[in-house]
Amino acid sequence: MSEHAVADLGELADLAVELADLRGTADDVLRHAWSADRFRELLDTGGAAYDPQLWRTVCDLGWPDVLVADTAGGGGGTLRQIAVLAEALGAAAAPVPLASAAAAAWCEQRVQDGLTLLIPEPARLRGPRMSGRWPAVRFAGAADRLIVLGVDDDGDAVLAAVALEEEGVELLPEIPLDHTPSATISFVDVTFCELARGTEAMHRHREARLREIVTAVAELVGIADAANAAATDYARVREAFGRPIGAFQAVKHRLVDQRAAVEVGRALVNRAADAVEAEGTHAAPLVSLAAFWAIDSLRSVPEGAMQVFGGIAYTWEHQAHVHLRRAATLAASLGSRSRHRETVTAWLTTR
């Protein structure tokens, strides 16, 4: 093995230790600040499953600003670091908009006040005003500002910040499966604050969206991992026919397959995160590959966990439905499954 290869292995080992320490710290914080029981309490109210105090705690720790350069007051961190934090949030069933907020902060390169969300689809740009409509925007009901890309009929683009109190902005509240404060957002001739124009605007928005997807997939990895771990623990103690159900091949293989899906998802997140930060030509396909895996495989892990738990998983008091709700809603925010598949297919066939 060459000296260069040994050095690379040493760097990877150091990175693994650093990220493991970060995950341990995040888990400790969330253990004291949040629980799945608290999530169910919010569901019981019939309103939004959102705790402003939890979001303030996350903001005080600087998590949404990890991707902002340290010269701008941010954490100057990496996409792998924000992915670790997102995975911890997913495992803890913590309903906070880290993915969109962190992407918006990176896009503006400034520490955010309040909650700013990134809108993935462009608005119609006509002179100094924008119009558009976006259904089921997660956490829109708790947001203060939006980062939007406006494109006119000639293809010219403007990256803009829009305050939700602007005239012409309308929010129609929605209640998704996981009860996050979502809404359909409509713009009618809305004024905006310009952040960038032309190719720079399109580049920044595209790169921010890639970062949002990677972070959201990491959160889904955390949800799936927690669901499978809980089902595995249950399979060790629940007995049928005088044996733990985990000893039966059908249950054992399901749990192993689900664990494999989680580990593949985690590896894809890491690979996509590195590619996005390097701004390589293969970044977008790798992000689509991670998103496709999340929609196709990670989303189904909580469903499989419910099968292991059996009837108890269908009770309101059990945590299984919490993971199921969050996985389904988060997967739906990743975009079109078929579009991600087409992106990956085109990339693989031209390599």
SVG drawing of the C-alpha trace seen along z (x, -y; Angstrom):
<svg xmlns="http://www.w3.org/2000/svg" viewBox="-57 -46 62 69">
<polyline fill="none" stroke="black" stroke-width="0.4" points="0.0,0.0 1.4,-3.4 2.1,-6.2 -0.6,-8.3 -3.1,-5.5 -2.1,-5.2 -2.6,-8.9 -6.0,-8.8 -7.0,-6.0 -5.8,-8.0 -7.9,-11.0 -10.9,-8.8 -10.4,-7.4 -10.1,-10.9 -13.2,-12.0 -15.2,-9.0 -14.2,-9.7 -15.1,-13.4 -18.5,-12.6 -19.2,-9.9 -18.5,-12.5 -20.8,-15.0 -23.6,-12.4 -23.1,-11.5 -23.4,-15.2 -26.5,-15.7 -28.1,-12.6 -27.4,-13.8 -29.0,-17.2 -32.1,-15.7 -32.5,-13.1 -33.0,-16.0 -34.9,-18.3 -37.3,-15.9 -38.9,-12.5 -41.3,-10.5 -43.8,-10.8 -43.7,-14.5 -44.4,-14.1 -47.5,-12.0 -48.7,-14.6 -48.6,-17.2 -50.5,-14.7 -53.1,-14.4 -53.9,-18.1 -55.0,-17.7 -52.9,-20.8 -49.4,-21.1 -46.6,-18.8 -44.1,-21.6 -42.5,-22.9 -41.0,-26.4 -38.9,-25.9 -37.2,-22.8 -36.5,-24.9 -35.0,-27.7 -32.8,-25.1 -31.6,-23.8 -30.9,-27.4 -29.1,-28.3 -26.7,-25.4 -26.1,-26.8 -27.2,-23.7 -29.0,-25.6 -25.9,-27.7 -23.4,-24.9 -23.0,-25.4 -22.6,-29.1 -19.0,-30.3 -17.3,-31.2 -16.4,-34.6 -20.2,-35.2 -20.8,-34.2 -21.7,-30.6 -20.2,-27.3 -18.0,-26.8 -18.9,-23.1 -19.4,-20.4 -22.3,-18.7 -21.4,-15.5 -21.7,-17.3 -25.1,-18.6 -26.1,-15.1 -25.1,-13.7 -27.2,-16.2 -30.1,-15.5 -29.8,-11.8 -29.9,-12.4 -33.0,-14.5 -34.7,-11.8 -33.9,-9.1 -35.3,-11.3 -38.5,-12.0 -37.8,-15.7 -40.0,-17.7 -37.7,-20.6 -37.0,-22.0 -33.2,-21.6 -32.8,-20.5 -34.6,-23.5 -33.4,-26.0 -29.7,-24.9 -30.0,-25.0 -31.5,-28.5 -28.8,-29.7 -26.1,-28.3 -27.8,-30.0 -27.7,-33.4 -24.5,-32.8 -25.7,-34.5 -26.9,-33.5 -30.7,-33.3 -33.2,-35.2 -36.4,-33.3 -37.1,-30.5 -36.2,-30.8 -37.2,-28.0 -35.9,-27.1 -38.6,-26.7 -37.4,-24.0 -39.5,-24.9 -39.2,-28.3 -41.7,-31.1 -42.8,-33.1 -40.8,-36.3 -42.3,-39.4 -40.3,-42.5 -39.9,-43.3 -42.6,-40.8 -43.1,-37.1 -46.0,-34.7 -46.3,-31.0 -48.0,-28.3 -46.4,-25.5 -48.5,-22.8 -47.7,-21.0 -44.6,-23.0 -43.4,-21.5 -43.1,-23.9 -44.5,-26.8 -46.9,-27.4 -43.9,-28.3 -41.7,-30.1 -40.9,-33.9 -39.2,-34.1 -38.7,-32.1 -35.8,-31.8 -37.3,-31.6 -35.8,-31.4 -37.8,-33.4 -37.5,-32.7 -39.0,-34.9 -40.2,-33.9 -36.7,-34.5 -35.0,-32.2 -33.5,-35.0 -33.4,-34.2 -33.4,-36.0 -32.7,-34.5 -34.8,-36.3 -35.9,-36.5 -39.6,-37.0 -41.1,-37.8 -44.3,-35.9 -46.1,-39.1 -45.5,-40.7 -48.7,-41.7 -49.8,-39.0 -48.5,-36.1 -51.2,-33.6 -50.8,-30.5 -53.5,-27.8 -52.8,-25.6 -52.6,-21.8 -52.3,-18.8 -50.0,-16.2 -49.6,-12.7 -47.0,-13.7 -48.9,-16.9 -45.9,-19.2 -47.1,-22.8 -47.5,-22.7 -49.3,-24.9 -49.9,-25.6 -48.1,-28.9 -49.4,-31.2 -47.6,-34.3 -49.6,-36.9 -47.3,-39.7 -45.2,-39.6 -42.3,-42.0 -38.9,-40.6 -35.4,-41.3 -32.9,-40.3 -30.0,-38.1 -28.4,-37.2 -29.2,-37.3 -28.6,-35.2 -26.4,-32.1 -25.2,-32.9 -28.8,-32.8 -29.5,-29.5 -26.3,-28.0 -26.8,-29.0 -30.4,-27.7 -29.5,-24.4 -26.6,-23.8 -28.8,-24.8 -31.5,-22.3 -28.8,-19.5 -27.8,-20.3 -31.4,-20.2 -32.0,-16.8 -28.9,-15.3 -29.8,-16.6 -33.4,-15.3 -32.2,-11.9 -29.9,-11.8 -32.9,-12.6 -34.8,-9.7 -31.8,-7.4 -32.2,-8.3 -35.9,-7.6 -35.5,-4.2 -32.6,-3.3 -34.6,-4.1 -37.6,-2.2 -35.5,0.9 -33.6,0.8 -36.8,0.7 -38.2,3.6 -35.0,5.6 -35.0,5.0 -38.6,6.2 -37.9,9.3 -35.3,10.3 -37.8,10.4 -41.2,11.1 -41.8,14.9 -44.0,17.1 -44.1,20.9 -41.6,20.7 -38.9,18.8 -38.1,15.2 -39.6,14.2 -36.2,12.9 -35.1,16.5 -37.6,17.2 -36.1,16.8 -38.9,14.6 -38.5,12.1 -34.7,12.3 -34.3,11.8 -36.7,8.8 -34.7,7.1 -31.4,7.8 -32.7,6.5 -33.9,3.3 -30.6,2.8 -28.9,3.2 -31.2,0.6 -30.2,-1.8 -26.5,-1.3 -26.7,-1.7 -28.7,-4.9 -26.1,-6.2 -23.3,-5.4 -25.2,-7.1 -25.6,-10.2 -21.9,-10.4 -21.0,-9.9 -23.5,-12.5 -22.4,-15.0 -18.8,-14.7 -19.7,-15.1 -21.9,-18.2 -19.1,-19.9 -16.6,-19.2 -19.1,-20.6 -18.3,-17.7 -20.3,-16.9 -21.6,-13.7 -23.0,-15.5 -26.6,-15.8 -26.8,-12.1 -25.4,-11.0 -28.0,-13.1 -30.7,-11.6 -29.4,-8.2 -29.6,-8.9 -33.1,-10.4 -34.3,-7.4 -33.0,-5.0 -34.7,-7.0 -38.1,-7.0 -37.8,-3.4 -36.2,-1.6 -35.8,-3.8 -39.5,-4.9 -40.6,-1.3 -38.4,-0.4 -40.9,-1.8 -43.7,0.2 -41.6,3.4 -40.9,2.6 -44.7,2.4 -45.0,5.9 -42.5,7.1 -44.3,5.5 -47.6,6.9 -50.9,5.6 -49.2,3.4 -47.8,1.2 -51.3,0.1 -52.1,-1.4 -51.8,-5.1 -49.5,-4.8 -46.8,-2.9 -44.0,-4.9 -44.1,-2.8 -46.7,-5.0 -44.6,-8.1 -41.7,-6.8 -44.2,-5.7 -45.8,-9.1 -42.5,-11.0 -40.9,-8.7 -43.8,-8.9 -44.1,-12.7 -40.3,-13.3 -40.0,-11.0 -42.7,-12.9 -40.7,-16.1 -37.7,-14.7 -39.2,-15.1 -40.4,-12.8 -39.2,-9.2 -39.3,-8.7 -37.4,-11.9 -34.6,-10.8 -34.5,-7.4 -34.2,-9.0 -31.4,-11.2 -29.5,-8.2 -30.2,-6.1 -28.9,-8.8 -25.8,-9.2 -25.0,-5.4 -25.6,-4.9 -23.2,-7.7 -20.3,-6.8"/>
</svg>
